[in-house]
């Protein structure tokens, strides 16, 4: 009575064992073998805070990203900017990556392309506090990813297509 299903299960196990021994299995040796996504330009992963040409934070503390965020995971404290070209800049910029739903609304709402979602996907942390990104951590993501992923401003791309 139970012999048929038992043999079916053993046959499935043997089939997977043979595939693994031959190297045809689906197991990836992460992080040595990185998975490839269809299009990294549209993948939404870890946030980064972009810098301008002078190395300053691009953010002008307009709070549009925090307003647009449906998960309410962005917290900004603005202060008067010491530079002539803007009124404010963020004294504090915090994103709770565990609360974020990675919808990209913050990226779309930003008028100066200060916040951007990268194609980094291996976000791990041992505690909740490690997953709350402050301004310094967001800028370190920029420093780590700017060579592989130049800023992908949707506005600049749209303007260049309109000019052609």
C-alpha positions as CSV (number, residue, x, y, z in Angstrom):
1,X,0.0,0.0,0.0
2,X,2.8,2.5,0.9
3,X,5.4,0.9,-1.3
4,X,4.5,2.7,-4.5
5,X,4.8,6.3,-3.1
6,X,7.9,5.3,-1.2
7,X,9.6,4.1,-4.4
8,X,8.5,7.2,-6.2
9,X,10.2,9.4,-3.5
10,X,13.4,7.3,-3.7
11,X,13.4,7.6,-7.5
12,X,13.1,11.4,-7.3
13,X,15.9,11.5,-4.7
14,X,18.1,9.4,-6.9
15,X,17.4,11.5,-9.9
16,X,18.4,14.7,-8.0
17,X,21.5,13.0,-6.7
18,X,22.7,12.1,-10.2
19,X,22.1,15.6,-11.4
20,X,24.1,17.1,-8.5
21,X,27.0,14.7,-9.1
22,X,27.1,15.5,-12.8
23,X,27.0,19.2,-12.0
24,X,23.6,19.8,-13.6
25,X,22.0,20.9,-10.4
26,X,20.4,24.3,-9.6
27,X,22.7,24.9,-6.6
28,X,24.8,28.1,-6.9
29,X,27.8,28.7,-4.8
30,X,26.8,32.1,-3.5
31,X,28.6,34.6,-3.2
32,X,31.2,33.2,-5.6
33,X,28.6,32.7,-8.3
34,X,26.5,35.7,-8.5
35,X,23.0,35.3,-10.0
36,X,22.3,37.3,-13.2
37,X,19.1,39.4,-13.4
38,X,17.3,40.1,-16.6
39,X,18.0,43.9,-16.6
40,X,19.9,45.5,-13.7
41,X,18.7,48.9,-14.8
42,X,15.2,48.2,-13.7
43,X,16.0,46.0,-10.6
44,X,15.2,47.8,-7.3
45,X,17.6,46.9,-4.5
46,X,19.5,48.7,-1.8
47,X,19.1,52.5,-1.7
48,X,21.9,55.0,-2.1
49,X,22.2,58.7,-1.6
50,X,23.9,60.4,-4.6
51,X,26.5,63.1,-4.5
52,X,26.9,66.1,-6.7
53,X,29.9,67.2,-8.7
54,X,31.5,68.8,-5.6
55,X,31.1,65.7,-3.5
56,X,28.2,67.0,-1.5
57,X,24.9,65.2,-0.8
58,X,22.5,66.0,-3.7
59,X,19.5,66.0,-1.5
60,X,17.9,69.4,-0.9
61,X,15.7,68.1,2.0
62,X,12.4,68.8,0.2
63,X,10.8,65.8,1.9
64,X,9.1,64.6,-1.4
65,X,10.6,61.1,-1.1
66,X,9.3,60.7,2.5
67,X,5.9,62.0,1.5
68,X,5.7,59.7,-1.5
69,X,6.8,56.6,0.4
70,X,3.8,54.3,1.0
71,X,5.7,52.4,3.7
72,X,6.7,55.5,5.6
73,X,10.2,54.2,6.0
74,X,12.1,57.5,5.2
75,X,12.8,60.0,7.9
76,X,14.6,63.3,7.1
77,X,15.6,66.2,9.3
78,X,16.5,69.2,7.2
79,X,18.7,72.2,8.1
80,X,19.9,75.4,6.4
81,X,22.6,74.7,3.9
82,X,25.9,76.5,4.2
83,X,26.2,76.7,0.4
84,X,24.8,79.4,-1.9
85,X,23.2,77.1,-4.4
86,X,20.5,75.6,-2.2
87,X,18.4,76.5,0.8
88,X,18.5,73.2,2.8
89,X,20.3,69.9,3.0
90,X,19.5,66.8,5.2
91,X,21.1,66.9,8.6
92,X,19.8,63.4,9.1
93,X,18.5,61.0,6.4
94,X,17.4,57.6,7.6
95,X,15.8,54.7,5.7
96,X,14.5,51.6,7.4
97,X,15.4,48.9,4.9
98,X,13.3,46.3,6.7
99,X,10.1,48.4,6.4
100,X,10.8,49.4,2.8
101,X,8.8,47.7,0.0
102,X,11.2,48.7,-2.7
103,X,8.5,50.3,-4.9
104,X,10.7,53.1,-6.3
105,X,8.3,55.9,-5.4
106,X,11.0,57.8,-3.5
107,X,13.3,57.6,-6.5
108,X,10.5,58.9,-8.8
109,X,9.5,61.7,-6.5
110,X,13.0,63.2,-6.0
111,X,13.3,66.3,-8.1
112,X,17.2,66.3,-8.0
113,X,17.8,62.5,-8.4
114,X,19.4,62.4,-4.9
115,X,18.0,59.0,-3.9
116,X,18.4,55.9,-6.1
117,X,17.8,52.2,-5.9
118,X,20.8,50.1,-6.9
119,X,20.9,46.6,-8.2
120,X,22.5,45.3,-4.9
121,X,20.3,42.5,-3.5
122,X,22.4,40.7,-0.9
123,X,21.4,42.9,2.0
124,X,21.9,41.1,5.3
125,X,22.2,42.1,8.9
126,X,22.4,40.4,12.3
127,X,20.1,42.9,14.0
128,X,17.4,45.4,13.2
129,X,19.7,48.3,13.9
130,X,22.0,47.2,11.1
131,X,19.2,47.5,8.6
132,X,18.4,51.1,9.4
133,X,20.6,53.1,7.0
134,X,21.6,56.6,8.0
135,X,23.1,59.2,5.7
136,X,26.7,57.9,6.1
137,X,25.7,54.4,5.3
138,X,23.7,55.5,2.3
139,X,26.6,57.5,1.0
140,X,28.9,54.5,1.5
141,X,26.6,52.5,-0.8
142,X,27.1,55.3,-3.3
143,X,30.9,55.1,-3.0
144,X,30.8,51.3,-3.3
145,X,28.5,51.2,-6.4
146,X,29.2,54.3,-8.4
147,X,31.9,52.6,-10.5
148,X,29.6,49.6,-11.5
149,X,26.4,51.6,-11.6
150,X,26.6,55.2,-12.8
151,X,23.7,57.4,-11.8
152,X,20.7,56.3,-13.9
153,X,18.6,59.4,-13.9
154,X,15.3,58.8,-15.5
155,X,14.9,62.5,-16.2
156,X,18.3,62.8,-17.9
157,X,17.4,59.7,-20.0
158,X,14.0,61.2,-21.0
159,X,15.6,64.5,-21.9
160,X,18.3,62.9,-24.0
161,X,15.6,60.9,-25.9
162,X,13.5,64.0,-26.4
163,X,16.5,65.8,-27.8
164,X,17.3,63.1,-30.4
